[in-house]
Amino acid sequence: MSNFQSLYVGRNSLRAHRTALDVISHNMANAAVPGYSRQLAYYDDAQANSTPQGFLGNGAQIASVGQNAQVILERRLDQDTSSFHEARARYEFLTQVEVVYTDASFGVGPGITSFFNGWRELSTNPASMVAREEVIARGEDIADRFNRASERLDFLRRDMNGDLAATADLVTRLAENIATLNREIHDAEAGSAVANDMRDARQKMVREISAAIRVQTFTDDEGYVHVVMDQGQSLVSGRRSGSLFAEAPPADPNNPRDSGLFRIIFRDADQTAQTPLPKGADVTDQISGGELGGLIEARDNIVGAAYERLDTMVEEFVEKINLFHSQRPDPNNPGPPQGVITAFDRDGNQGGDFFVFADANGSPAQQIRVNPTVIENAALVAAAIDANAAPGDNRNALAIAELEFKGIINGDAVDDFIGGTSTHDSWANEIRSLGDAASRARRDLQRTETRRDQTQQVRESISGVNMDEELADLVRVQRAFEAAAKVVKTADETLQTILSLKS
């Protein structure tokens, strides 16, 4: 091998080792960057030259700089991230809802007790206008407690609109950025290079989308990453991106409970999902996973169902109180014809509705009120069942007081409410139901967090930067660089000696 060949070999080796040092330095600088994948400089021998003595090597070169990334592991971490954020969003929302059922400031349970105690106190002095006014006041109190509990649930559900809109907008922006990176990576890798840092940036955005909504990803033959929702809707298709946005649907008079709640609308990246809505497709009920999935499930399925049960309970409560305050079936006289018991007010007139709904089309729990006519004239409180014995008859007041422990919720007065649930038990069931849901959400959060962290640790052990390994590689490449420099120096000195001999 000539001295010129030695210089050439040394130069190639110096360049290769310098590139390897650059890669190691880049790894060490990004060791704390989330989502960074360790890069590796892959050595190869430089193409040999043909000489009379045979093929002589030209030293080393860096064939490529790749990533130590595991696609399957990244996808698994995407799914675990989605599950964690879904569980966290659901748990955080349910902890707010739980307050409605347990906070003393709402106090529906004590309000129920106070209301029926008011009737008991009236039964001890049915002629007293003061006692009748107290019954009205306690009726207004329980109505107000129902109002505030329902309004708080309604507020929490509607307050979520901003979160849904912001998260949908985030997904749209991330999808746009991924599509842009798809194009840039495709163009950058048109040759043999691999755009490692851009690939990391793209994967980081995929993970951020996964935190918002569960998605599936795959890479096509051209290297484009595709992002699709669980039901197959395409958020990213090559260089194109879809979009999500939140908006309130038209008011539905048949469903005032959900009026004003934002729905998630989707436009396909492939421009194939433009129906049934002109602006896109309503995919609210198809979304799962991530923060969006957790919020929607809690709002519509868990709290929505609780909201509906509260309305049903109030409807049943009002119906049965009004029934006993006016005219009701007599379970002791089934007939035929069915016997009835009529309630009478202080003046011996048949009683009317004690409670009314301010808006018949609204939420019963929000619209329950004491009848304004009764408020204006406490004498209309019906405590008697004998018109001739009024105002001293207390039997209807006692009968209403006894409803506290009867199954008036979904029960029937004809059989004395056998098979129904008492108002207390119905409310206690709601507290227990929401408490159970919150407990399950807490366990899900702990479980998904543990699983995500474990997957993250595995990912870091394989694809992350280990400073000890990088330092060891740094020393190894440094020694190789010094050796290559020594080759160049020795070849140069030898050449100088040869040149001096010729002179």
Sequence and secondary structure as in RCSB ss.txt:
>XXXX:A:sequence
MSNFQSLYVGRNSLRAHRTALDVISHNMANAAVPGYSRQLAYYDDAQANSTPQGFLGNGAQIASVGQNAQVILER
RLDQDTSSFHEARARYEFLTQVEVVYTDASFGVGPGITSFFNGWRELSTNPASMVAREEVIARGEDIADRFNRAS
ERLDFLRRDMNGDLAATADLVTRLAENIATLNREIHDAEAGSAVANDMRDARQKMVREISAAIRVQTFTDDEGYV
HVVMDQGQSLVSGRRSGSLFAEAPPADPNNPRDSGLFRIIFRDADQTAQTPLPKGADVTDQISGGELGGLIEARD
NIVGAAYERLDTMVEEFVEKINLFHSQRPDPNNPGPPQGVITAFDRDGNQGGDFFVFADANGSPAQQIRVNPTVI
ENAALVAAAIDANAAPGDNRNALAIAELEFKGIINGDAVDDFIGGTSTHDSWANEIRSLGDAASRARRDLQRTET
RRDQTQQVRESISGVNMDEELADLVRVQRAFEAAAKVVKTADETLQTILSLKS
>XXXX:A:secstr
  HHHHHHHHHHHHHHHHHHHHHHHHHHHTTTSTT   EEEEEEE   EEETTEEE   EEEEEEEE   HHHHH
HHHHHHHHHHHHHHHHHHHHHHHHHHH TTT HHHHHHHHHHHHHHHHHSTT HHHHHHHHHHHHHHHHHHHHHH
HHHHHHHHHHHHHHHHHHHHHHHHHHHHHHHHHHHHHHTSSS   HHHHHHHHHHHHHHHHHS EEEEE TTS E
EEEETTS EEEETTEE EEEEE     TT GGGTT  EEEEE TTS    SBTTBEE GGG  SHHHHHHHIIII
IIIHHHHHHHHHHHHHHHHHHHHHHSEEE TT   SS  EEE B TTS B   SEEES TTS HHHHEEE HHHH
H GGG   BS TTTTTS  HHHHHHHHGGGS  BS  GGGTTTT B HHHHHHHHHHHHHHHHHHHHHHHHHHHH
HHHHHHHHHHHHHS  HHHHHHHHHHHHHHHHHHHHHHHHHHHHHHHHHHHH 
